Amino acid sequence: MRTDKDILVKGLKRLAYTVMLMFLAPLVIWQAFKNEGHPLYWPVLILGILLAITAIGMGFKGIATIMESLFGKKNKQT
């Protein structure tokens, strides 16, 4: 079994985007809470929460992609 380098690079890129989102999402949420009286409070807060959820999902997907590159695709027995 050999490592598929193309899939590994794809997984590492996903994890790089995840790290960016892990810093960006709390920053956006913090900015929303800092400006609670502003009319754009709710849209900015919702955007921050969506970014946080996306960061979590991309983290799982990136790790799964790296595992697929290392160990190959799992064969399902039906």
C-alpha positions as CSV (number, residue, x, y, z in Angstrom):
1,M,0.0,0.0,0.0
2,R,1.4,3.3,-1.1
3,T,0.4,6.9,-0.2
4,D,-1.6,8.6,-3.0
5,K,0.2,12.0,-3.0
6,D,-2.4,13.8,-5.0
7,I,-5.1,13.0,-2.5
8,L,-2.7,13.8,0.4
9,V,-2.1,17.3,-1.0
10,K,-5.8,17.8,-1.4
11,G,-6.4,16.8,2.3
12,L,-3.6,19.1,3.4
13,K,-5.1,22.0,1.4
14,R,-8.4,21.4,3.1
15,L,-6.7,21.5,6.5
16,A,-5.0,24.7,5.6
17,Y,-8.4,26.3,4.7
18,T,-9.7,24.9,8.0
19,V,-6.9,26.7,10.0
20,M,-7.8,29.9,8.2
21,L,-11.5,29.5,9.1
22,M,-10.6,28.6,12.7
23,F,-9.1,32.0,13.1
24,L,-11.6,33.9,10.9
25,A,-14.8,32.6,12.5
26,P,-14.1,33.6,16.1
27,L,-12.9,37.0,14.8
28,V,-16.2,37.6,12.9
29,I,-18.3,36.4,15.9
30,W,-16.3,38.7,18.2
31,Q,-16.9,41.7,15.9
32,A,-20.6,40.9,15.9
33,F,-20.8,40.9,19.7
34,K,-18.7,44.0,19.9
35,N,-21.2,45.9,17.8
36,E,-24.6,44.6,19.2
37,G,-26.4,47.9,18.5
38,H,-25.4,48.0,14.8
39,P,-28.2,47.1,12.3
40,L,-25.9,44.4,10.7
41,Y,-25.4,42.6,14.1
42,W,-27.5,39.5,13.1
43,P,-26.1,39.0,9.6
44,V,-22.6,39.2,10.9
45,L,-23.3,36.9,13.8
46,I,-24.9,34.4,11.4
47,L,-22.0,34.6,9.0
48,G,-19.6,33.9,11.9
49,I,-21.6,30.9,13.0
50,L,-21.7,29.6,9.5
51,L,-17.9,30.0,9.2
52,A,-17.4,28.1,12.4
53,I,-19.6,25.2,11.3
54,T,-17.8,25.2,7.9
55,A,-14.4,25.0,9.7
56,I,-15.6,22.0,11.7
57,G,-16.9,20.2,8.6
58,M,-13.8,21.0,6.6
59,G,-11.6,19.7,9.4
60,F,-13.4,16.4,9.4
61,K,-13.4,16.2,5.6
62,G,-9.7,17.1,5.5
63,I,-8.7,14.4,8.0
64,A,-10.9,11.9,6.2
65,T,-9.2,12.7,2.9
66,I,-5.7,12.3,4.4
67,M,-6.8,8.9,5.9
68,E,-8.0,7.9,2.5
69,S,-4.7,8.8,0.9
70,L,-2.8,6.8,3.5
71,F,-4.9,3.7,3.8
72,G,-7.0,3.7,0.6
73,K,-10.7,3.7,0.2
74,K,-12.7,1.4,2.6
75,N,-14.5,-1.4,0.7
76,K,-18.0,-2.0,1.9
77,Q,-19.2,-5.6,2.1
78,T,-22.9,-6.0,1.2
